[in-house]
Amino acid sequence: MSGCCGFAVSHAYYLSPLARVFFHPRFRAQTFDSRTAEKPDQSWTATTDSTSDNLKPTRTTETHMRYCNRTLDQRSVQIRGSDGRFEPYQDIEKETLQLDPTTVRTTTRTFSRDGNGRKTLVQVTEEEKNILPCGDSNTVRVTSNPDVNGRLQPVQREIVETKKLGTDTEETNVTVMLPSVYGGLAPAFKTRELRKRAANDTVKSQKTTLLPNVNGKWEVSELRQKTATQDADQRKTEELVSRRDAEGRLVEVSRVVTREAETAPEEKREIMEMYSVDVPGGNSRLGSPAKSTCTCSTGRLGACRRQRWNRSFSRLSPRPPAKPVARQKMKAEIY
């Protein structure tokens, strides 16, 4: 590309099922990184080879380029074929353009590969974010998929509004629009999240999901309350989830407690305890949790290169029976 500010793209957040899978304990990874930690804004390329007992070996190459007001990140995933050679599987390109001091436009393109290695566009996400005075922001994100004729058709529109309510408090309202039976896109659900930072690096958040009822009015469907605390050697996160029952009451249905600590250089250990009425061994009192332990090895890029998961169901100290959450207030909270 030509001109003073040629191009640049940033890495995509979409990961293929292969890239998101939890690997077997015998998983091995090797990374080759040409980026220097002292110059994070310079161009760099990183390649990771991964092997697992139950998946084909993969090779992931990430490339970062930055020039003036443009950033380009590319991610290519290859799978080892039956002949031992790596074959193209998926490509993701994300381009970020700083239009002016308050406006950023991002375009993400996802490509798949057929059996002959041909590259096919499968999804495009276009996003524009505007920074408003006092730290507020508005973001519009549109996702499009190609139709049978190859023409891009919008399949989702997301509107995000973030407001600063104080020095340590922030509110984010999201409206997601999906295809309607009447044509076009129509609001399908909304979320409202309030985040507050407290003393000792504690962050509390409350996220409410609203769905339209049969009359088109918005009413609360789910409530998520999360508290994250940071100690000297570990970070603890606790999330309570409540959902509306048949009588219209919000009742606690799950609790997840996560503890994360750095056990060695470039290695983190995560212990997760999940109490739920839906997991095997669970019950209405949330008394029999699923317990997961994850050890994650990270490289200089900060991404998790190797994960070892152990899952078991063990009876931990049960909580009291689940109780309705703000029964009368939430039942009447319709918009």
C-alpha positions in Angstrom: 0.0 0.0 0.0 1.2 3.5 -0.7 1.2 6.9 1.0 2.7 8.2 4.2 0.3 6.3 6.3 0.2 3.1 4.4 -1.5 0.4 6.5 -1.7 -1.5 9.8 -4.1 -4.1 11.3 -4.7 -5.4 14.8 -5.2 -9.0 15.9 -8.7 -10.5 15.6 -10.6 -11.6 18.7 -12.4 -14.4 16.9 -10.9 -17.8 17.5 -11.7 -21.0 15.6 -12.9 -24.0 17.6 -9.5 -25.5 17.2 -7.8 -22.4 18.7 -10.3 -22.3 21.6 -10.2 -25.9 22.7 -8.8 -26.9 26.1 -5.8 -29.1 25.4 -4.9 -32.4 26.9 -2.3 -32.5 29.8 0.3 -33.8 27.3 -0.1 -30.7 25.1 3.2 -29.1 23.9 3.8 -25.8 22.3 6.8 -24.0 20.9 6.9 -20.3 20.0 9.2 -18.4 17.7 8.9 -14.6 18.3 10.6 -11.9 16.3 9.2 -9.0 18.4 11.3 -7.3 21.1 9.7 -6.6 24.4 11.3 -3.2 24.4 9.5 -2.0 21.2 5.9 -3.3 21.5 4.7 -0.9 18.7 7.1 -2.1 16.1 6.2 -4.8 13.5 6.6 -8.4 14.7 5.8 -11.9 13.8 5.2 -14.9 16.2 4.7 -18.5 15.2 3.4 -21.2 17.6 3.5 -24.9 17.0 1.0 -26.9 19.1 0.4 -30.6 19.5 -2.1 -32.6 21.5 -3.0 -36.3 22.0 -6.5 -35.8 20.7 -6.1 -33.1 18.0 -4.1 -32.7 14.9 -0.9 -30.5 15.3 -1.5 -26.9 14.5 0.7 -23.9 13.6 -0.4 -20.4 14.3 1.3 -17.4 12.8 0.5 -13.9 14.1 1.8 -10.7 12.3 1.5 -7.2 13.6 2.3 -4.1 11.4 1.8 -0.4 12.3 2.3 2.6 10.2 1.1 6.2 11.1 -2.6 6.0 11.9 -3.1 2.4 10.7 -2.6 -0.9 12.4 -2.8 -4.3 10.8 -2.8 -7.7 12.6 -3.1 -11.0 10.8 -3.6 -14.5 12.3 -3.2 -17.6 10.2 -3.9 -21.1 11.5 -2.6 -24.3 9.8 -3.3 -27.9 10.4 -1.0 -30.8 9.7 -2.4 -33.0 7.0 -2.1 -36.8 6.5 1.1 -36.3 4.5 2.8 -34.5 7.4 2.7 -31.0 5.8 0.8 -28.1 7.3 -2.2 -27.0 5.4 -4.0 -23.6 5.6 -7.2 -23.7 7.8 -8.2 -20.2 8.8 -7.1 -16.5 8.3 -8.2 -13.5 10.2 -7.3 -9.9 9.3 -8.1 -6.9 11.6 -7.4 -3.4 10.4 -7.7 -0.4 12.8 -7.7 3.2 11.5 -7.5 6.2 13.7 -9.7 8.7 11.8 -9.1 11.6 14.2 -8.3 12.0 17.9 -11.7 10.8 18.9 -12.8 8.3 16.2 -11.4 4.8 15.6 -12.7 2.5 12.8 -12.0 -1.2 12.9 -12.6 -3.9 10.2 -12.2 -7.6 10.9 -12.3 -10.1 8.1 -12.5 -13.9 8.7 -11.5 -16.3 5.9 -11.8 -20.1 5.8 -9.9 -22.5 3.5 -11.4 -25.3 1.4 -9.8 -28.7 0.7 -7.8 -27.1 -2.1 -6.5 -24.3 0.1 -8.6 -21.6 -1.6 -9.4 -18.6 0.7 -13.1 -17.8 1.2 -14.5 -14.8 3.1 -17.0 -16.0 5.7 -17.5 -12.9 7.9 -16.9 -9.2 8.1 -17.2 -7.1 11.3 -17.1 -3.3 11.0 -16.9 -1.1 14.1 -16.7 2.6 14.7 -16.0 4.0 18.1 -16.4 7.6 19.1 -14.8 9.0 22.3 -16.9 11.7 23.9 -16.0 14.3 26.4 -15.4 13.2 30.0 -14.4 9.7 28.9 -17.8 8.6 27.5 -17.9 6.6 24.3 -20.3 5.3 21.6 -19.6 2.2 19.5 -21.5 0.7 16.6 -20.5 -2.8 15.5 -22.1 -4.5 12.4 -21.4 -8.1 11.5 -22.1 -9.3 8.0 -22.0 -12.8 6.3 -22.0 -13.5 2.6 -25.3 -14.9 1.1 -25.5 -17.6 -1.5 -24.5 -15.1 -4.1 -21.5 -13.9 -2.2 -23.0 -10.5 -1.3 -22.5 -9.4 2.3 -25.7 -9.2 4.4 -25.8 -7.8 7.9 -26.7 -10.4 10.5 -26.1 -8.5 13.7 -25.8 -4.9 14.8 -24.5 -3.9 18.2 -24.8 -0.5 19.8 -22.6 0.2 22.9 -22.9 3.3 25.0 -20.5 3.8 27.9 -20.8 6.6 30.4 -18.6 7.7 33.3 -20.8 8.2 36.4 -18.0 9.2 38.6 -14.3 8.8 39.2 -14.6 5.0 39.9 -18.0 4.2 38.4 -18.9 3.3 34.8 -22.1 2.3 33.1 -22.4 0.4 29.8 -25.6 -0.1 27.9 -25.7 -2.5 24.9 -28.4 -3.2 22.4 -28.1 -6.2 20.1 -30.2 -6.3 16.9 -30.7 -9.6 15.0 -32.6 -10.6 11.8 -36.4 -10.2 12.2 -39.1 -12.3 10.7 -40.4 -9.0 9.2 -37.1 -8.3 7.5 -34.1 -6.3 8.5 -32.7 -6.2 12.0 -34.7 -5.7 15.2 -33.6 -5.3 18.8 -33.3 -8.8 20.3 -31.9 -8.2 23.7 -30.3 -5.5 25.9 -27.7 -5.5 28.6 -26.9 -2.9 31.3 -23.7 -3.2 33.2 -22.6 -1.0 36.2 -18.9 -1.3 37.2 -17.4 0.3 40.3 -13.8 0.2 41.5 -13.4 0.1 45.3 -10.4 0.1 47.6 -7.7 -2.6 47.5 -8.1 -3.1 43.7 -11.6 -4.5 44.2 -13.9 -4.2 41.2 -17.7 -4.9 41.5 -20.0 -5.1 38.6 -23.7 -5.9 38.1 -24.9 -6.9 34.6 -28.6 -7.1 33.8 -30.0 -8.7 30.6 -33.4 -7.7 29.3 -35.6 -9.5 26.8 -38.8 -8.3 25.2 -42.0 -9.9 26.4 -45.0 -10.8 24.3 -46.2 -7.2 24.5 -42.9 -5.8 23.3 -42.0 -4.5 26.8 -38.4 -5.0 28.1 -38.1 -7.1 31.3 -35.2 -8.5 33.3 -34.2 -12.0 32.3 -30.9 -12.5 34.0 -28.7 -10.7 36.6 -25.0 -11.3 37.0 -23.1 -9.9 40.0 -19.3 -10.1 40.0 -16.7 -9.1 42.5 -13.0 -9.3 41.7 -10.3 -8.7 44.4 -6.5 -8.7 44.1 -4.3 -9.9 46.9 -0.5 -9.9 47.0 -0.2 -13.3 45.2 -3.6 -14.1 43.7 -6.7 -12.7 42.1 -10.1 -13.9 43.2 -13.3 -13.5 41.2 -16.8 -14.5 42.4 -19.8 -14.4 40.1 -23.4 -15.0 41.1 -26.0 -15.6 38.3 -29.8 -15.3 38.9 -32.5 -16.0 36.3 -36.2 -15.5 36.1 -38.2 -18.5 37.0 -41.7 -19.5 35.9 -43.3 -17.2 38.4 -41.3 -14.2 37.3 -38.9 -14.2 40.2 -35.1 -13.8 39.8 -33.6 -16.9 41.6 -29.9 -17.7 42.0 -28.9 -20.5 39.7 -25.1 -20.6 39.8 -22.1 -19.3 41.6 -18.5 -19.5 40.2 -15.4 -18.8 42.3 -12.1 -18.4 40.4 -8.7 -18.1 42.0 -5.8 -17.2 39.8 -2.1 -17.0 40.9 1.3 -16.9 39.2 3.1 -20.1 40.3 6.2 -19.7 38.2 7.7 -17.3 35.6 5.4 -17.3 32.6 2.9 -19.7 34.3 -0.4 -19.1 35.9 -2.6 -21.5 37.9 -6.4 -21.1 37.9 -8.7 -23.0 40.2 -12.4 -22.7 39.5 -15.3 -23.9 41.7 -18.7 -23.9 40.0 -21.9 -24.3 41.9 -24.9 -24.7 39.6 -28.3 -26.4 39.5 -27.5 -27.5 36.0 -24.1 -29.3 36.4 -23.9 -33.1 37.1 -24.2 -33.6 40.8 -25.8 -30.2 41.3 -29.1 -29.6 43.0 -31.4 -26.8 43.8 -29.3 -25.8 46.8 -26.2 -25.3 44.8 -24.4 -27.7 47.1 -22.4 -30.0 44.8 -20.0 -28.1 42.6 -17.9 -28.9 39.6 -14.3 -28.1 40.4 -11.8 -27.3 37.6 -8.1 -26.6 37.8 -6.2 -25.0 34.9 -2.5 -24.4 34.6 -1.7 -22.0 31.8 1.7 -21.3 30.4 2.1 -17.9 28.8 4.8 -16.5 26.5 6.1 -12.9 26.1 3.0 -12.0 24.0 0.8 -12.7 27.0 -1.3 -15.3 25.3 -2.0 -18.7 26.8 0.2 -21.2 24.8 -0.4 -24.3 26.9 -3.3 -25.3 29.1 -3.7 -28.3 31.4 -7.2 -28.9 32.7 -8.3 -31.3 35.4 -12.0 -31.5 36.1 -13.8 -33.3 38.9 -17.0 -33.1 40.9 -16.4 -32.7 44.6 -18.7 -31.8 47.5 -17.5 -28.5 48.9 -19.0 -26.4 51.6 -22.6 -25.7 50.4 -24.2 -22.3 50.5 -27.7 -21.8 52.0 -30.7 -22.6 49.8 -31.0 -20.3 46.8 -33.3 -17.4 47.4 -35.2 -15.1 45.1 -33.3 -11.9 44.3 -35.1 -8.7 44.9 -38.4 -10.4 44.2 -40.9 -7.6 44.1 -38.6 -5.0 42.6 -37.3 -7.1 39.8 -40.6 -8.6 39.0 -42.0 -5.1 38.3 -38.9 -3.9 36.5 -40.3 -3.7 32.9 -39.2 -1.1 30.3 
